[in-house]
């Protein structure tokens, strides 16, 4: 695992955990929930590497190691208004540009996995880039901190693949994935779990969930690959 620092267009230093692979078949960008950090995606990164998919997990601004703003101002998500969280879209854009340059791949070989607010950010970027084949969302919500999922989902194309995952007792997310699936024109798959928690905590109780996500990415990146 390699620690990388990526500057955003507004002067924030985003720190990421980069797991390269030789001759990558694809690359995944991983966006954590609040108040988690990039380390929450380590189990997924290891299994993505086994599938020959490189990955970058980042600390969104104000989280983990991504606390250095313009002119050295220290950032903390606890101090953010909703507008501060919405600026994390710049982190996603900078990280996506970095992984594409690093691998020489294009958006058609870039996939996303996001948790909670990270899921909504992943949806927004995917909707804005119709060549992206797939986005997996863990506990998305209709809106988190002003970052709305519905406009993004309704903008996805039929050629894109959307994985919606939530646990039944996480009522807001469970209700959200049903409503998002109803509004989606993309190829949507809904997975409802039981007593699994929220976001990346779900794979601590659902041991097969990570492999499900990896297999789903493989099929989305390579449609000729047999479905798991």
VENPEHU-V653970 format. One line per field, one symbol per residue. ss: DSSP state (H for helix, E for strand, L for the rest). psi: psi as a letter, one per 40 degrees, with the letter a starting at -180 (. if undefined). A space follows every 10 residues. Layout:
ss=???
psi=???
//
This chain:
ss=LEEEEEELLL LLEEEEEEEL LLLLLEEEEE ELLLLLLHHH HHHHHHHHHH LLEEEEEELL LLLLLLLELH HHLELLHHHL LHHHHHLHHH HHHHHHHHHH HHHLLLHHHE EEEEELHHHH HHHHHHHHLL LLLEEEEELL LLEELLEELH HHHHHLLLLL EEEEEEELLL HHHHHHHHHH HHHLLLEEEE EEELLLLLHH HHHHHLLLHH HHHHHHHHHH HLLLLLLL
psi=hhhihhiiee eihhhihhgi ihgheihhhh hiihfaidde eddddddddd efhiihhihi heibegehah fehhhhddeh idddddeedd dddddddddd ddeeiidefh iihihbdddd dddddddege ehdihhhhfi idhhfehhdd dddeeiidei hhhhhiideg dddddddddd ddeheighhh hhihfeahbe ddeddgdedd dddddddddd dgdehhi.
//
